[in-house]
Structures are given as C-alpha cells and as structure tokens.
Amino acid sequence: NVKRAILEQNGQLTLIEFGGENIKYPIIVDGQANFDVLELIDRDENWLEQQINLQGYNQIKEIYLGEYLSGELKLYGYTK
C-alpha cells in the first residue's frame, strides 16, 4: 500500500501510503535544494527560485528549511 518512498538526506526512509494526506516534503534543507522532491511535486528550480523571491529571500542558501505542504511552500530562513 505504499504510494511513495523517499530516502531523506539524513538516511531516513519516509513512506507515504495511499490515502495519506497533508504530507510535508522537504524541498530545502540547510540551504540546499532537494531536486528529487521538486521532481516528485512536478516543479523545477526556476519555480523554487520564484517562490523564494516572492517570500522575501534572495537565495536558496538563506533558507534553513523549505517544506511543501498542501500545495504551499513554507520557508524558514536563517535570519528571518
């Protein structure tokens, strides 16, 4: 019943079952984009950079954590 399996950067395996809702996808961790997650949600690096700029940041490396949840990108910066 596994819909998707994600191997996280820290080695943890995240399993998403069919019917699971509101899953958080870590798109940015410690200033580094996770391109596997971008592909998974059918987005690209240009989209990510636009979202970062719209939320008042200049670069990906300014972001401590970026999570994609229910169609929205939540960003947590180092200094904001």
PDB file with SEQRES, HELIX, SHEET and CRYST1 records, atoms N, CA, C and O in Angstrom:
SEQRES   1 A   80  ASN VAL LYS ARG ALA ILE LEU GLU GLN ASN GLY GLN LEU          
SEQRES   2 A   80  THR LEU ILE GLU PHE GLY GLY GLU ASN ILE LYS TYR PRO          
SEQRES   3 A   80  ILE ILE VAL ASP GLY GLN ALA ASN PHE ASP VAL LEU GLU          
SEQRES   4 A   80  LEU ILE ASP ARG ASP GLU ASN TRP LEU GLU GLN GLN ILE          
SEQRES   5 A   80  ASN LEU GLN GLY TYR ASN GLN ILE LYS GLU ILE TYR LEU          
SEQRES   6 A   80  GLY GLU TYR LEU SER GLY GLU LEU LYS LEU TYR GLY TYR          
SEQRES   7 A   80  THR LYS                                                      
HELIX    1 AA1 PHE A   35  LEU A   40  1                                   6    
HELIX    2 AA2 GLU A   45  LEU A   54  1                                  10    
HELIX    3 AA3 ILE A   60  GLU A   62  5                                   3    
SHEET    1 AA1 2 VAL A   2  LEU A   7  0                                        
SHEET    2 AA1 2 LEU A  13  GLU A  17 -1                                        
SHEET    1 AA2 4 GLN A  32  ALA A  33  0                                        
SHEET    2 AA2 4 TYR A  25  VAL A  29 -1                                        
SHEET    3 AA2 4 ILE A  63  LEU A  69 -1                                        
SHEET    4 AA2 4 GLU A  72  GLY A  77 -1                                        
CRYST1    1.000    1.000    1.000  90.00  90.00  90.00 P 1           1          
ATOM      1  N   ASN A   1       0.801  -1.198   0.000  1.00  0.00           N  
ATOM      2  CA  ASN A   1       0.000   0.000   0.000  1.00  0.00           C  
ATOM      3  C   ASN A   1       0.846   1.266   0.000  1.00  0.00           C  
ATOM      4  O   ASN A   1       0.344   2.337   0.342  1.00  0.00           O  
ATOM      5  N   VAL A   2       2.106   1.169  -0.372  1.00  0.00           N  
ATOM      6  CA  VAL A   2       2.995   2.324  -0.386  1.00  0.00           C  
ATOM      7  C   VAL A   2       2.795   3.112  -1.679  1.00  0.00           C  
ATOM      8  O   VAL A   2       2.942   2.586  -2.782  1.00  0.00           O  
ATOM      9  N   LYS A   3       2.457   4.383  -1.508  1.00  0.00           N  
ATOM     10  CA  LYS A   3       2.270   5.277  -2.652  1.00  0.00           C  
ATOM     11  C   LYS A   3       3.612   5.836  -3.111  1.00  0.00           C  
ATOM     12  O   LYS A   3       3.878   5.948  -4.308  1.00  0.00           O  
ATOM     13  N   ARG A   4       4.458   6.187  -2.133  1.00  0.00           N  
ATOM     14  CA  ARG A   4       5.738   6.807  -2.457  1.00  0.00           C  
ATOM     15  C   ARG A   4       6.718   6.540  -1.329  1.00  0.00           C  
ATOM     16  O   ARG A   4       6.329   6.505  -0.162  1.00  0.00           O  
ATOM     17  N   ALA A   5       7.978   6.352  -1.666  1.00  0.00           N  
ATOM     18  CA  ALA A   5       9.036   6.195  -0.673  1.00  0.00           C  
ATOM     19  C   ALA A   5      10.121   7.220  -0.982  1.00  0.00           C  
ATOM     20  O   ALA A   5      10.539   7.369  -2.130  1.00  0.00           O  
ATOM     21  N   ILE A   6      10.571   7.926   0.056  1.00  0.00           N  
ATOM     22  CA  ILE A   6      11.572   8.977  -0.115  1.00  0.00           C  
ATOM     23  C   ILE A   6      12.734   8.687   0.814  1.00  0.00           C  
ATOM     24  O   ILE A   6      12.546   8.531   2.021  1.00  0.00           O  
ATOM     25  N   LEU A   7      13.930   8.614   0.260  1.00  0.00           N  
ATOM     26  CA  LEU A   7      15.137   8.475   1.065  1.00  0.00           C  
ATOM     27  C   LEU A   7      15.641   9.882   1.371  1.00  0.00           C  
ATOM     28  O   LEU A   7      16.113  10.589   0.482  1.00  0.00           O  
ATOM     29  N   GLU A   8      15.536  10.278   2.633  1.00  0.00           N  
ATOM     30  CA  GLU A   8      15.915  11.626   3.050  1.00  0.00           C  
ATOM     31  C   GLU A   8      17.430  11.770   3.059  1.00  0.00           C  
ATOM     32  O   GLU A   8      18.158  10.777   3.037  1.00  0.00           O  
ATOM     33  N   GLN A   9      17.904  13.024   3.091  1.00  0.00           N  
ATOM     34  CA  GLN A   9      19.338  13.295   3.086  1.00  0.00           C  
ATOM     35  C   GLN A   9      20.042  12.726   4.309  1.00  0.00           C  
ATOM     36  O   GLN A   9      21.232  12.417   4.248  1.00  0.00           O  
ATOM     37  N   ASN A  10      19.323  12.583   5.416  1.00  0.00           N  
ATOM     38  CA  ASN A  10      19.938  12.050   6.626  1.00  0.00           C  
ATOM     39  C   ASN A  10      19.893  10.525   6.685  1.00  0.00           C  
ATOM     40  O   ASN A  10      20.282   9.929   7.689  1.00  0.00           O  
ATOM     41  N   GLY A  11      19.418   9.893   5.609  1.00  0.00           N  
ATOM     42  CA  GLY A  11      19.359   8.446   5.541  1.00  0.00           C  
ATOM     43  C   GLY A  11      18.034   7.845   5.988  1.00  0.00           C  
ATOM     44  O   GLY A  11      17.824   6.638   5.869  1.00  0.00           O  
ATOM     45  N   GLN A  12      17.146   8.678   6.498  1.00  0.00           N  
ATOM     46  CA  GLN A  12      15.832   8.209   6.944  1.00  0.00           C  
ATOM     47  C   GLN A  12      14.952   7.911   5.736  1.00  0.00           C  
ATOM     48  O   GLN A  12      14.991   8.628   4.737  1.00  0.00           O  
ATOM     49  N   LEU A  13      14.169   6.860   5.836  1.00  0.00           N  
ATOM     50  CA  LEU A  13      13.243   6.489   4.773  1.00  0.00           C  
ATOM     51  C   LEU A  13      11.842   6.928   5.169  1.00  0.00           C  
ATOM     52  O   LEU A  13      11.334   6.528   6.216  1.00  0.00           O  
ATOM     53  N   THR A  14      11.213   7.758   4.326  1.00  0.00           N  
ATOM     54  CA  THR A  14       9.855   8.216   4.565  1.00  0.00           C  
ATOM     55  C   THR A  14       8.930   7.478   3.622  1.00  0.00           C  
ATOM     56  O   THR A  14       9.118   7.512   2.406  1.00  0.00           O  
ATOM     57  N   LEU A  15       7.922   6.806   4.182  1.00  0.00           N  
ATOM     58  CA  LEU A  15       6.948   6.074   3.387  1.00  0.00           C  
ATOM     59  C   LEU A  15       5.615   6.797   3.427  1.00  0.00           C  
ATOM     60  O   LEU A  15       5.160   7.224   4.488  1.00  0.00           O  
ATOM     61  N   ILE A  16       4.993   6.930   2.266  1.00  0.00           N  
ATOM     62  CA  ILE A  16       3.689   7.558   2.165  1.00  0.00           C  
ATOM     63  C   ILE A  16       2.731   6.521   1.623  1.00  0.00           C  
ATOM     64  O   ILE A  16       2.934   5.971   0.540  1.00  0.00           O  
ATOM     65  N   GLU A  17       1.696   6.262   2.378  1.00  0.00           N  
ATOM     66  CA  GLU A  17       0.723   5.265   1.971  1.00  0.00           C  
ATOM     67  C   GLU A  17      -0.391   5.922   1.167  1.00  0.00           C  
ATOM     68  O   GLU A  17      -0.625   7.124   1.293  1.00  0.00           O  
ATOM     69  N   PHE A  18      -1.068   5.146   0.353  1.00  0.00           N  
ATOM     70  CA  PHE A  18      -2.219   5.648  -0.371  1.00  0.00           C  
ATOM     71  C   PHE A  18      -3.237   6.142   0.637  1.00  0.00           C  
ATOM     72  O   PHE A  18      -3.466   5.498   1.661  1.00  0.00           O  
ATOM     73  N   GLY A  19      -3.850   7.285   0.351  1.00  0.00           N  
ATOM     74  CA  GLY A  19      -4.836   7.861   1.254  1.00  0.00           C  
ATOM     75  C   GLY A  19      -4.228   8.795   2.278  1.00  0.00           C  
ATOM     76  O   GLY A  19      -4.956   9.486   2.990  1.00  0.00           O  
ATOM     77  N   GLY A  20      -2.897   8.831   2.367  1.00  0.00           N  
ATOM     78  CA  GLY A  20      -2.240   9.745   3.293  1.00  0.00           C  
ATOM     79  C   GLY A  20      -2.355  11.167   2.768  1.00  0.00           C  
ATOM     80  O   GLY A  20      -2.055  11.423   1.601  1.00  0.00           O  
ATOM     81  N   GLU A  21      -2.777  12.078   3.600  1.00  0.00           N  
ATOM     82  CA  GLU A  21      -2.963  13.471   3.203  1.00  0.00           C  
ATOM     83  C   GLU A  21      -2.003  14.362   3.971  1.00  0.00           C  
ATOM     84  O   GLU A  21      -1.458  13.967   5.001  1.00  0.00           O  
ATOM     85  N   ASN A  22      -1.802  15.577   3.455  1.00  0.00           N  
ATOM     86  CA  ASN A  22      -1.012  16.608   4.114  1.00  0.00           C  
ATOM     87  C   ASN A  22       0.396  16.159   4.462  1.00  0.00           C  
ATOM     88  O   ASN A  22       0.862  16.361   5.583  1.00  0.00           O  
ATOM     89  N   ILE A  23       1.061  15.557   3.509  1.00  0.00           N  
ATOM     90  CA  ILE A  23       2.439  15.124   3.700  1.00  0.00           C  
ATOM     91  C   ILE A  23       3.369  16.313   3.459  1.00  0.00           C  
ATOM     92  O   ILE A  23       3.204  17.045   2.484  1.00  0.00           O  
ATOM     93  N   LYS A  24       4.336  16.500   4.338  1.00  0.00           N  
ATOM     94  CA  LYS A  24       5.331  17.556   4.169  1.00  0.00           C  
ATOM     95  C   LYS A  24       6.497  17.010   3.371  1.00  0.00           C  
ATOM     96  O   LYS A  24       7.037  15.950   3.687  1.00  0.00           O  
ATOM     97  N   TYR A  25       6.881  17.733   2.343  1.00  0.00           N  
ATOM     98  CA  TYR A  25       8.032  17.368   1.530  1.00  0.00           C  
ATOM     99  C   TYR A  25       9.137  18.387   1.782  1.00  0.00           C  
ATOM    100  O   TYR A  25       8.929  19.576   1.542  1.00  0.00           O  
ATOM    101  N   PRO A  26      10.304  17.962   2.256  1.00  0.00           N  
ATOM    102  CA  PRO A  26      11.401  18.907   2.488  1.00  0.00           C  
ATOM    103  C   PRO A  26      12.096  19.264   1.175  1.00  0.00           C  
ATOM    104  O   PRO A  26      12.891  18.487   0.646  1.00  0.00           O  
ATOM    105  N   ILE A  27      11.783  20.445   0.663  1.00  0.00           N  
ATOM    106  CA  ILE A  27      12.368  20.883  -0.605  1.00  0.00           C  
ATOM    107  C   ILE A  27      13.726  21.522  -0.388  1.00  0.00           C  
ATOM    108  O   ILE A  27      14.622  21.382  -1.222  1.00  0.00           O  
ATOM    109  N   ILE A  28      13.886  22.230   0.737  1.00  0.00           N  
ATOM    110  CA  ILE A  28      15.165  22.863   1.061  1.00  0.00           C  
ATOM    111  C   ILE A  28      15.557  22.435   2.474  1.00  0.00           C  
ATOM    112  O   ILE A  28      14.753  22.516   3.403  1.00  0.00           O  
ATOM    113  N   VAL A  29      16.784  21.984   2.622  1.00  0.00           N  
ATOM    114  CA  VAL A  29      17.330  21.630   3.928  1.00  0.00           C  
ATOM    115  C   VAL A  29      18.731  22.217   4.012  1.00  0.00           C  
ATOM    116  O   VAL A  29      19.584  21.933   3.171  1.00  0.00           O  
ATOM    117  N   ASP A  30      18.962  23.037   5.032  1.00  0.00           N  
ATOM    118  CA  ASP A  30      20.271  23.670   5.249  1.00  0.00           C  
ATOM    119  C   ASP A  30      20.790  24.390   4.004  1.00  0.00           C  
ATOM    120  O   ASP A  30      21.963  24.269   3.652  1.00  0.00           O  
ATOM    121  N   GLY A  31      19.916  25.131   3.350  1.00  0.00           N  
ATOM    122  CA  GLY A  31      20.333  25.937   2.196  1.00  0.00           C  
ATOM    123  C   GLY A  31      20.567  25.162   0.916  1.00  0.00           C  
ATOM    124  O   GLY A  31      21.085  25.720  -0.052  1.00  0.00           O  
ATOM    125  N   GLN A  32      20.202  23.893   0.885  1.00  0.00           N  
ATOM    126  CA  GLN A  32      20.395  23.056  -0.296  1.00  0.00           C  
ATOM    127  C   GLN A  32      19.047  22.563  -0.816  1.00  0.00           C  
ATOM    128  O   GLN A  32      18.237  22.043  -0.049  1.00  0.00           O  
ATOM    129  N   ALA A  33      18.807  22.726  -2.114  1.00  0.00           N  
ATOM    130  CA  ALA A  33      17.562  22.265  -2.720  1.00  0.00           C  
ATOM    131  C   ALA A  33      17.587  20.751  -2.886  1.00  0.00           C  
ATOM    132  O   ALA A  33      18.621  20.168  -3.210  1.00  0.00           O  
ATOM    133  N   ASN A  34      16.447  20.129  -2.663  1.00  0.00           N  
ATOM    134  CA  ASN A  34      16.284  18.695  -2.855  1.00  0.00           C  
ATOM    135  C   ASN A  34      15.574  18.498  -4.202  1.00  0.00           C  
ATOM    136  O   ASN A  34      14.349  18.591  -4.284  1.00  0.00           O  
ATOM    137  N   PHE A  35      16.341  18.232  -5.236  1.00  0.00           N  
ATOM    138  CA  PHE A  35      15.806  18.154  -6.592  1.00  0.00           C  
ATOM    139  C   PHE A  35      14.907  16.937  -6.798  1.00  0.00           C  
ATOM    140  O   PHE A  35      14.033  16.957  -7.664  1.00  0.00           O  
ATOM    141  N   ASP A  36      15.111  15.887  -6.019  1.00  0.00           N  
ATOM    142  CA  ASP A  36      14.229  14.722  -6.103  1.00  0.00           C  
ATOM    143  C   ASP A  36      12.813  15.088  -5.680  1.00  0.00           C  
ATOM    144  O   ASP A  36      11.841  14.640  -6.289  1.00  0.00           O  
ATOM    145  N   VAL A  37      12.699  15.903  -4.638  1.00  0.00           N  
ATOM    146  CA  VAL A  37      11.374  16.327  -4.179  1.00  0.00           C  
ATOM    147  C   VAL A  37      10.745  17.270  -5.194  1.00  0.00           C  
ATOM    148  O   VAL A  37       9.546  17.181  -5.459  1.00  0.00           O  
ATOM    149  N   LEU A  38      11.534  18.168  -5.765  1.00  0.00           N  
ATOM    150  CA  LEU A  38      11.000  19.057  -6.808  1.00  0.00           C  
ATOM    151  C   LEU A  38      10.412  18.247  -7.962  1.00  0.00           C  
ATOM    152  O   LEU A  38       9.330  18.557  -8.461  1.00  0.00           O  
ATOM    153  N   GLU A  39      11.118  17.230  -8.370  1.00  0.00           N  
ATOM    154  CA  GLU A  39      10.619  16.366  -9.441  1.00  0.00           C  
ATOM    155  C   GLU A  39       9.346  15.643  -9.002  1.00  0.00           C  
ATOM    156  O   GLU A  39       8.410  15.481  -9.785  1.00  0.00           O  
ATOM    157  N   LEU A  40       9.326  15.220  -7.771  1.00  0.00           N  
ATOM    158  CA  LEU A  40       8.189  14.495  -7.218  1.00  0.00           C  
ATOM    159  C   LEU A  40       6.909  15.340  -7.236  1.00  0.00           C  
ATOM    160  O   LEU A  40       5.824  14.815  -7.488  1.00  0.00           O  
ATOM    161  N   ILE A  41       7.034  16.642  -6.971  1.00  0.00           N  
ATOM    162  CA  ILE A  41       5.864  17.518  -6.962  1.00  0.00           C  
ATOM    163  C   ILE A  41       5.678  18.229  -8.299  1.00  0.00           C  
ATOM    164  O   ILE A  41       4.862  19.144  -8.414  1.00  0.00           O  
ATOM    165  N   ASP A  42       6.435  17.807  -9.303  1.00  0.00           N  
ATOM    166  CA  ASP A  42       6.328  18.328 -10.663  1.00  0.00           C  
ATOM    167  C   ASP A  42       6.627  19.825 -10.756  1.00  0.00           C  
ATOM    168  O   ASP A  42       5.905  20.580 -11.408  1.00  0.00           O  
ATOM    169  N   ARG A  43       7.707  20.235 -10.089  1.00  0.00           N  
ATOM    170  CA  ARG A  43       8.187  21.625 -10.130  1.00  0.00           C  
ATOM    171  C   ARG A  43       9.656  21.609 -10.524  1.00  0.00           C  
ATOM    172  O   ARG A  43      10.293  20.556 -10.544  1.00  0.00           O  
ATOM    173  N   ASP A  44      10.192  22.798 -10.842  1.00  0.00           N  
ATOM    174  CA  ASP A  44      11.602  22.876 -11.216  1.00  0.00           C  
ATOM    175  C   ASP A  44      12.309  23.953 -10.395  1.00  0.00           C  
ATOM    176  O   ASP A  44      11.698  24.620  -9.560  1.00  0.00           O  
ATOM    177  N   GLU A  45      13.601  24.108 -10.648  1.00  0.00           N  
ATOM    178  CA  GLU A  45      14.411  25.054  -9.890  1.00  0.00           C  
ATOM    179  C   GLU A  45      13.959  26.498 -10.124  1.00  0.00           C  
ATOM    180  O   GLU A  45      14.023  27.317  -9.207  1.00  0.00           O  
ATOM    181  N   ASN A  46      13.508  26.816 -11.330  1.00  0.00           N  
ATOM    182  CA  ASN A  46      13.013  28.168 -11.611  1.00  0.00           C  
ATOM    183  C   ASN A  46      11.803  28.498 -10.738  1.00  0.00           C  
ATOM    184  O   ASN A  46      11.711  29.598 -10.194  1.00  0.00           O  
ATOM    185  N   TRP A  47      10.882  27.554 -10.604  1.00  0.00           N  
ATOM    186  CA  TRP A  47       9.719  27.745  -9.746  1.00  0.00           C  
ATOM    187  C   TRP A  47      10.160  27.991  -8.309  1.00  0.00           C  
ATOM    188  O   TRP A  47       9.638  28.881  -7.637  1.00  0.00           O  
ATOM    189  N   LEU A  48      11.116  27.207  -7.843  1.00  0.00           N  
ATOM    190  CA  LEU A  48      11.606  27.337  -6.476  1.00  0.00           C  
ATOM    191  C   LEU A  48      12.225  28.713  -6.251  1.00  0.00           C  
ATOM    192  O   LEU A  48      11.960  29.349  -5.230  1.00  0.00           O  
ATOM    193  N   GLU A  49      13.031  29.172  -7.176  1.00  0.00           N  
ATOM    194  CA  GLU A  49      13.663  30.488  -7.049  1.00  0.00           C  
ATOM    195  C   GLU A  49      12.614  31.596  -7.043  1.00  0.00           C  
ATOM    196  O   GLU A  49      12.754  32.564  -6.295  1.00  0.00           O  
ATOM    197  N   GLN A  50      11.574  31.477  -7.851  1.00  0.00           N  
ATOM    198  CA  GLN A  50      10.492  32.466  -7.856  1.00  0.00           C  
ATOM    199  C   GLN A  50       9.784  32.494  -6.502  1.00  0.00           C  
ATOM    200  O   GLN A  50       9.501  33.567  -5.969  1.00  0.00           O  
ATOM    201  N   GLN A  51       9.502  31.323  -5.952  1.00  0.00           N  
ATOM    202  CA  GLN A  51       8.833  31.249  -4.659  1.00  0.00           C  
ATOM    203  C   GLN A  51       9.687  31.867  -3.554  1.00  0.00           C  
ATOM    204  O   GLN A  51       9.170  32.545  -2.665  1.00  0.00           O  
ATOM    205  N   ILE A  52      10.977  31.631  -3.615  1.00  0.00           N  
ATOM    206  CA  ILE A  52      11.900  32.198  -2.628  1.00  0.00           C  
ATOM    207  C   ILE A  52      11.879  33.722  -2.705  1.00  0.00           C  
ATOM    208  O   ILE A  52      11.809  34.399  -1.679  1.00  0.00           O  
ATOM    209  N   ASN A  53      11.941  34.257  -3.919  1.00  0.00           N  
ATOM    210  CA  ASN A  53      11.910  35.706  -4.104  1.00  0.00           C  
ATOM    211  C   ASN A  53      10.584  36.314  -3.659  1.00  0.00           C  
ATOM    212  O   ASN A  53      10.565  37.386  -3.054  1.00  0.00           O  
ATOM    213  N   LEU A  54       9.480  35.636  -3.955  1.00  0.00           N  
ATOM    214  CA  LEU A  54       8.159  36.135  -3.554  1.00  0.00           C  
ATOM    215  C   LEU A  54       8.016  36.216  -2.029  1.00  0.00           C  
ATOM    216  O   LEU A  54       7.264  37.043  -1.513  1.00  0.00           O  
ATOM    217  N   GLN A  55       8.731  35.364  -1.328  1.00  0.00           N  
ATOM    218  CA  GLN A  55       8.643  35.353   0.130  1.00  0.00           C  
ATOM    219  C   GLN A  55       9.732  36.184   0.798  1.00  0.00           C  
ATOM    220  O   GLN A  55       9.938  36.092   2.008  1.00  0.00           O  
ATOM    221  N   GLY A  56      10.436  37.003  -0.004  1.00  0.00           N  
ATOM    222  CA  GLY A  56      11.377  37.970   0.544  1.00  0.00           C  
ATOM    223  C   GLY A  56      12.809  37.515   0.713  1.00  0.00           C  
ATOM    224  O   GLY A  56      13.598  38.201   1.362  1.00  0.00           O  
ATOM    225  N   TYR A  57      13.160  36.396   0.157  1.00  0.00           N  
ATOM    226  CA  TYR A  57      14.545  35.907   0.226  1.00  0.00           C  
ATOM    227  C   TYR A  57      15.211  36.106  -1.131  1.00  0.00           C  
ATOM    228  O   TYR A  57      14.537  36.219  -2.155  1.00  0.00           O  
ATOM    229  N   ASN A  58      16.543  36.147  -1.127  1.00  0.00           N  
ATOM    230  CA  ASN A  58      17.294  36.346  -2.364  1.00  0.00           C  
ATOM    231  C   ASN A  58      17.882  35.065  -2.933  1.00  0.00           C  
ATOM    232  O   ASN A  58      17.988  34.917  -4.150  1.00  0.00           O  
ATOM    233  N   GLN A  59      18.264  34.140  -2.063  1.00  0.00           N  
ATOM    234  CA  GLN A  59      18.948  32.921  -2.498  1.00  0.00           C  
ATOM    235  C   GLN A  59      18.489  31.715  -1.681  1.00  0.00           C  
ATOM    236  O   GLN A  59      18.013  31.851  -0.554  1.00  0.00           O  
ATOM    237  N   ILE A  60      18.642  30.546  -2.270  1.00  0.00           N  
ATOM    238  CA  ILE A  60      18.280  29.302  -1.587  1.00  0.00           C  
ATOM    239  C   ILE A  60      19.106  29.132  -0.313  1.00  0.00           C  
ATOM    240  O   ILE A  60      18.596  28.632   0.689  1.00  0.00           O  
ATOM    241  N   LYS A  61      20.365  29.537  -0.340  1.00  0.00           N  
ATOM    242  CA  LYS A  61      21.218  29.311   0.827  1.00  0.00           C  
ATOM    243  C   LYS A  61      20.827  30.155   2.038  1.00  0.00           C  
ATOM    244  O   LYS A  61      21.386  29.969   3.119  1.00  0.00           O  
ATOM    245  N   GLU A  62      19.874  31.082   1.879  1.00  0.00           N  
ATOM    246  CA  GLU A  62      19.351  31.849   3.011  1.00  0.00           C  
ATOM    247  C   GLU A  62      18.277  31.075   3.777  1.00  0.00           C  
ATOM    248  O   GLU A  62      17.842  31.499   4.848  1.00  0.00           O  
ATOM    249  N   ILE A  63      17.855  29.944   3.222  1.00  0.00           N  
ATOM    250  CA  ILE A  63      16.740  29.180   3.780  1.00  0.00           C  
ATOM    251  C   ILE A  63      17.269  28.002   4.593  1.00  0.00           C  
ATOM    252  O   ILE A  63      18.055  27.193   4.099  1.00  0.00           O  
ATOM    253  N   TYR A  64      16.830  27.920   5.837  1.00  0.00           N  
ATOM    254  CA  TYR A  64      17.177  26.778   6.681  1.00  0.00           C  
ATOM    255  C   TYR A  64      16.325  25.567   6.310  1.00  0.00           C  
ATOM    256  O   TYR A  64      16.837  24.455   6.179  1.00  0.00           O  
ATOM    257  N   LEU A  65      15.020  25.791   6.143  1.00  0.00           N  
ATOM    258  CA  LEU A  65      14.109  24.709   5.823  1.00  0.00           C  
ATOM    259  C   LEU A  65      12.999  25.231   4.918  1.00  0.00           C  
ATOM    260  O   LEU A  65      12.415  26.283   5.177  1.00  0.00           O  
ATOM    261  N   GLY A  66      12.720  24.489   3.864  1.00  0.00           N  
ATOM    262  CA  GLY A  66      11.600  24.790   2.985  1.00  0.00           C  
ATOM    263  C   GLY A  66      10.754  23.543   2.833  1.00  0.00           C  
ATOM    264  O   GLY A  66      11.239  22.516   2.358  1.00  0.00           O  
ATOM    265  N   GLU A  67       9.487  23.625   3.234  1.00  0.00           N  
ATOM    266  CA  GLU A  67       8.595  22.464   3.180  1.00  0.00           C  
ATOM    267  C   GLU A  67       7.429  22.744   2.239  1.00  0.00           C  
ATOM    268  O   GLU A  67       6.887  23.849   2.213  1.00  0.00           O  
ATOM    269  N   TYR A  68       7.061  21.747   1.484  1.00  0.00           N  
ATOM    270  CA  TYR A  68       5.917  21.823   0.588  1.00  0.00           C  
ATOM    271  C   TYR A  68       4.791  21.034   1.230  1.00  0.00           C  
ATOM    272  O   TYR A  68       4.905  19.825   1.431  1.00  0.00           O  
ATOM    273  N   LEU A  69       3.696  21.725   1.552  1.00  0.00           N  
ATOM    274  CA  LEU A  69       2.581  21.095   2.237  1.00  0.00           C  
ATOM    275  C   LEU A  69       1.266  21.600   1.662  1.00  0.00           C  
ATOM    276  O   LEU A  69       1.005  22.803   1.652  1.00  0.00           O  
ATOM    277  N   SER A  70       0.451  20.688   1.191  1.00  0.00           N  
ATOM    278  CA  SER A  70      -0.879  21.019   0.649  1.00  0.00           C  
ATOM    279  C   SER A  70      -0.813  22.099  -0.428  1.00  0.00           C  
ATOM    280  O   SER A  70      -1.645  23.006  -0.463  1.00  0.00           O  
ATOM    281  N   GLY A  71       0.188  21.992  -1.308  1.00  0.00           N  
ATOM    282  CA  GLY A  71       0.303  22.922  -2.421  1.00  0.00           C  
ATOM    283  C   GLY A  71       0.962  24.245  -2.101  1.00  0.00           C  
ATOM    284  O   GLY A  71       1.038  25.117  -2.966  1.00  0.00           O  
ATOM    285  N   GLU A  72       1.443  24.420  -0.873  1.00  0.00           N  
ATOM    286  CA  GLU A  72       2.099  25.660  -0.478  1.00  0.00           C  
ATOM    287  C   GLU A  72       3.521  25.398  -0.009  1.00  0.00           C  
ATOM    288  O   GLU A  72       3.819  24.368   0.596  1.00  0.00           O  
ATOM    289  N   LEU A  73       4.394  26.360  -0.306  1.00  0.00           N  
ATOM    290  CA  LEU A  73       5.781  26.281   0.132  1.00  0.00           C  
ATOM    291  C   LEU A  73       5.967  27.157   1.360  1.00  0.00           C  
ATOM    292  O   LEU A  73       5.751  28.368   1.304  1.00  0.00           O  
ATOM    293  N   LYS A  74       6.365  26.550   2.463  1.00  0.00           N  
ATOM    294  CA  LYS A  74       6.648  27.271   3.710  1.00  0.00           C  
ATOM    295  C   LYS A  74       8.155  27.351   3.857  1.00  0.00           C  
ATOM    296  O   LYS A  74       8.843  26.331   3.831  1.00  0.00           O  
ATOM    297  N   LEU A  75       8.670  28.572   4.014  1.00  0.00           N  
ATOM    298  CA  LEU A  75      10.108  28.785   4.124  1.00  0.00           C  
ATOM    299  C   LEU A  75      10.474  29.287   5.506  1.00  0.00           C  
ATOM    300  O   LEU A  75       9.785  30.125   6.090  1.00  0.00           O  
ATOM    301  N   TYR A  76      11.571  28.758   6.013  1.00  0.00           N  
ATOM    302  CA  TYR A  76      12.104  29.180   7.304  1.00  0.00           C  
ATOM    303  C   TYR A  76      13.566  29.554   7.087  1.00  0.00           C  
ATOM    304  O   TYR A  76      14.405  28.694   6.818  1.00  0.00           O  
ATOM    305  N   GLY A  77      13.860  30.839   7.205  1.00  0.00           N  
ATOM    306  CA  GLY A  77      15.201  31.325   6.929  1.00  0.00           C  
ATOM    307  C   GLY A  77      16.093  31.316   8.154  1.00  0.00           C  
ATOM    308  O   GLY A  77      15.635  31.142   9.283  1.00  0.00           O  
ATOM    309  N   TYR A  78      17.362  31.506   7.905  1.00  0.00           N  
ATOM    310  CA  TYR A  78      18.327  31.569   8.987  1.00  0.00           C  
ATOM    311  C   TYR A  78      18.158  32.840   9.806  1.00  0.00           C  
ATOM    312  O   TYR A  78      18.327  32.816  11.025  1.00  0.00           O  
ATOM    313  N   THR A  79      17.823  33.960   9.147  1.00  0.00           N  
ATOM    314  CA  THR A  79      17.787  35.242   9.839  1.00  0.00           C  
ATOM    315  C   THR A  79      16.396  35.860   9.915  1.00  0.00           C  
ATOM    316  O   THR A  79      16.237  36.893  10.566  1.00  0.00           O  
ATOM    317  N   LYS A  80      15.395  35.282   9.287  1.00  0.00           N  
ATOM    318  CA  LYS A  80      14.062  35.893   9.297  1.00  0.00           C  
ATOM    319  C   LYS A  80      13.240  35.417  10.436  1.00  0.00           C  
ATOM    320  O   LYS A  80      12.093  35.836  10.588  1.00  0.00           O  
TER     321      LYS A  80                                                      
END                                                                             
